[in-house]
Amino acid sequence: MSTDAVVEVRAQAKVNLGLRILGVRPDGFHELESLFLPLDLADRLRIRVGPARAPEVACSVETAPGLPSAAPAGPANLAARAARAFLERAGLAALVAIHVEKRIPSPGGLGGGSSDAAAVLRALAARFPGALGGEALAALALTLGADVPFFLGRDAAGPVPARVGGIGERIAPAEGIPSLVLVLVHPGQRLETARVYAEFDAGAPSLTGSGLAPTMPALQGPPVAGGPPDGACWRSPGWLSQAVGNDLEPAARRLCPAIVLAREALVASGALAVGMSGSGPTLFGIFRDAPAASRALEGSPLRSYASPGSAGWAGVTRTAASGVRG
């Protein structure tokens, strides 16, 4: 971008295909392991950079009709915080004006705010080459949120399917992941991440006693294969149900009973497997193909979530396959 130029970027959502809580660090952050899959569903950002005598950031938000979203405008927006942090760490005086078209439910467990922040960081890194090196940019991303480093990606193309560990800083591209057709359902109730983790901690006498098989070994396929899952695994309801297990879902259900109803609607609609993304409350159902997902969305169990005026929201999307940029 040149001075006063405008760039438009996409900020993709993600789902966690399985999420395992492994422990709590002394600083209170939870260690996790998960498979992050970028989605076709994305916010759209319009970013303008112009001259200024000091770092200045403005942020406006436009929410798509029918979308449950509580994303704030102004300096509290994570995209605005990312822009200010970049300018201050790089020692730059500039005006950054951001307009966010929200198409991702927020908060929803789909990483919408984190993806917006990462999109801003990528845009500013392109506008000011060399202002922050790769390691500095990744470190800055982690200070903004545990999901931001994943969305930042390794280059300007953004995120790819990846196994994520630690508190979000350990990211390894995942091989052998096909594109999956999903129906997303947000039950329409706000659910804060901090409350879900607090409820999980209160109800977990130990962080290894949930009975779930570790997520990542399950996602490496049958033991005899010794490699990524083959195509049959990704069409097997039994295998998928194991793979999508999320340690946070019981806590989220206690705080938001509407999650149970949304899960039942997805199961009744023929989903191969149903999981919760992140800390919720968005659920996803995996379907065999796009026509099956579209028929499910139009059927009576899910129609109420997708209908105009509904407190909830539902939509069809697709995950990125390994090696495919969104």
N, C-alpha and C positions, 0 to 999 in steps of 0.2 A: 504494500500500500504506500502511496505517496502521501504527503501532508494533506489533510482534509479529505482524503479518499475514504470511500466506504467499502466494506467487505461484508458479504453475507455468508454465514457458515451454518452447518447443521451440527446439532448436539444430540447424539444418539442416546436412547435409553438402553438399559441392560436388564437381563434377568440373571439371578443366581440359580444355576442348575445344581442345586445342592449347596448347603451351607452348614459347616460344622464349627462349633465353638470349642476350642482346645484348652483355653485357660485364660487367666487374667494377669496382666503385667502389674508390677508395683505401681505404675502410674495410673492404673485403673482401666487402661484400654484392653479390649478383648483380643486375644489371638484367634485367628480363624483360618479355615481353608475353604475354598469355594471355586467353582467354575463359573466365570463371568462370560456371558454371551451378549455381544452388542445386538441391538434390534434395528429393524427398519424404522420404527417409531422414533421420531426426533423432534426436538424443539428447533426453531429457526431464529438465529441471532443476526441482527444488523448492527455492525460496529463501525463507528466513525472515530478517527483519530485526527486531532488538530492541534495547533500550537497553543501553549498556555505558559504562564510564568511560574506555575507550580502544578503539582499533580492534581488534576480535577477529574472526577468521574460522575457521570449521570447514568441512571438506569430506569427504563420504563418497561412495563410488562403488559402484554395483551394475551388474555387467556381464550382459547378456542371455546366456542359455545358448547355447553353441556359437560365441560371438563371440570372435575373436582380439583381445584388448585388453590393453594394458600401461599403461593410464591409472592414475596413482597416486592414492591418497587423500591427504588432509592438505594441508599448505602447499605441497607440490611441484606439486599439480594446477594447471593453468593457470587454471581458473575461480577457484580460491582466490587465486592471485596477482593476478588481475584485481580481485577484490573488495578485497583489501588495498590495492592501488595506488590504487583509486578513493577509498577512505576517507582514505588518507594525503594524496593530492593535494587533496582537498576539505576537509581539516581536520575530519573528522567522527569522532566517537566513537560506535560502534555495533557490535553483534554481527551478523554475517552468517553464517548456517548454510546450506550448500549440499549438496543430495543430487543426484547425477548418476546417471541411468539410462542407461548406455552402450548404444547401439544402432548406433553407427558404429565400425567397426574402427579401432583406434588403436595405433601409428601406421599409417596406411594411405594417405596422400596425399589424403584426403578432407576434411581440415580439421576433424576432430571436436573436438580440443582448442581450436583457435582459435575455433570456433563457440560452444563452451561459454563461453569467456571473453567473447565479444561479447554473448552472451545475458545474462550477469551484469551487464555494463556497462549494457546497455539497461534492465534491471530496476532497477538502483540509480539510474540517471538519472531514471527515472520515480518512484522513491521519494523522491528528493531533488531536486526541480525547481530548476534554476538553480545547483546545487552546482558543476557543471562545464559550461562552455559547449560548443557543438558542436565548435569547433576544438580546445579543450583535450581533449575526449573522444576525438576522432580521433587527436590526437597521442599520448595515452595508449595507445590501441589499438595503434598502430604499435610502441610500445616492447615490447609483449607478444608480437608476432609479425607476420610479413609478411602473413598472411592475415586477421588480426583486423579491420583496417579494412573489408575487403569484407563480412565477416559483420556488422559493426556496422550497415551500411546508412546511409541518410540520415534515417530516422525509426524509430519504434517497430516498424514492420512488418518490419524486417530486410532481408536481401539480395535483390537482383534480378539477372538476367543482366547481366553487365558486362564490359567490356574493362578489364583491369588492367595497369598498367605501372609502371615504376620498380622499387622494391623492394616494391611492394604499396600504395603511397600514392596512385597515380594511378588513379582509378576513374571510368569513364564508362559509364552505363547503355547497354546494347546493344539496338538495335531490330531487329525482324524475325526474332527467334529463336523457333522453334516449340518446343513441348514434345516431348522425345525420350524414348522408352522404352529403358531400359538394363538390362543384366544386369551386376552388379558381381561381380568375383571377386578375393578376397584369397587368395594362395597359402598363407598360414599361417606365413610366415617374417617375423621382425621386420627392418625396414630403417630405419635412422636417416637422417633428412634430411641431417645434416652429412656423413655418410659418402658419400652419393650425390653431393653437390656436390663433395666433395674428389676423388672418383673421376672425375667429369666434368672437373674442372680438370686433373687429371693426364693425362687422355687427349685433351685438346683443345689442339692446337698453336695454334689461333686460335679465337675465339668466333664467327667468321662463316664457318667452313669446313665446316659439317655437311652442306651441300647441300640442306637443307630450305628450301622457299619460306617467306618470312616469314608467320607465322601470321595476323596481322590482315588483310593484303591478301587472303589466301585466303578469309577469312571475310566479306569484303565482297562476295563473289559474282563472277560472270564479269565481266571488264572492260567488256564491252559494256553490261552492266546498269547499272553506275554506282551501285549501291545495295545494300541488303541482299540476301542470297541468296533466290531464290524457292523455292517448295515443292519443285520438281523437284530442286534441289541437295541438299536434306536427305534425299532418297531415293536419291541416286546414290552407290553404293559407291566409285567412283573419286574423286569430289569429297570425300566424307567422309574417305576414307583420307588425302587431302592435309591436310584440316582438322585431323585429330586428332594430327598429328605432335608428338612431345614430345622435345625435345633431351636430356632427362635419361634417357630409357629405355635407351639402350645402356649407360650407366654402371650403372643399376639392375640390368640383366640380368647384368652381370659380377659384381655383388655377390650377386645373388639369382637363380640360374639357374632357380628354380621359376617365375619370371615367364614364361619361354619356354613352359613347358608350359601355363600358364594361358592364354596368348595362343592357342596352338594349339587348346586346347579351345573357346575362344570362336569362332574361325574355323570349326572343324569343326561348330559348332552353328548356323551360318548367320548370324552377325552381319554387318551391312552394312559395318561398319568396327570396328576395335578400337584403343583408345588406352590409355595409362597416365595416371592422374591424379596431378598434383603430382610428388613424388619417389618415388612408389610405396609399397608394391608392388602396390596395387590397380589392376586393369585394368577397363575397361568395354567392353562390346560394345553397339553401337547396333542395335536391332531395329525392324522395320517397325511392329509394334504389340504390345500387351500379350499377346495370345494366343501370338504367335510367341515372345516372350521367356519365357513360362511353359513352353511346350513345350521350349524349349532348356534350361531349368533342369532339366527332368525327364529329359532325354536322357542317354545314357551318357557323353558327353565331360565334362559339367558336374556330373553327379549326385554324383560323389565329393566335390566341394567343398561341396555343399549338404547332404550326409548327416550325421545326428547322429554325433558322435564324430570327425568329420573335423578334421584340423589346420587346414584352410582354411575359407573361408566364401564363400557366394555368395547373391545375392538380386536380386530385380527391383525397380526403382525408376523414377521419372520425373523429368525435369528441369522446372523452372519455365519457362514461356514469358515472353517480354518483356511487361511490364505486368501480370504475374500474381504476386501475393504468395503465398509459401509458407505 
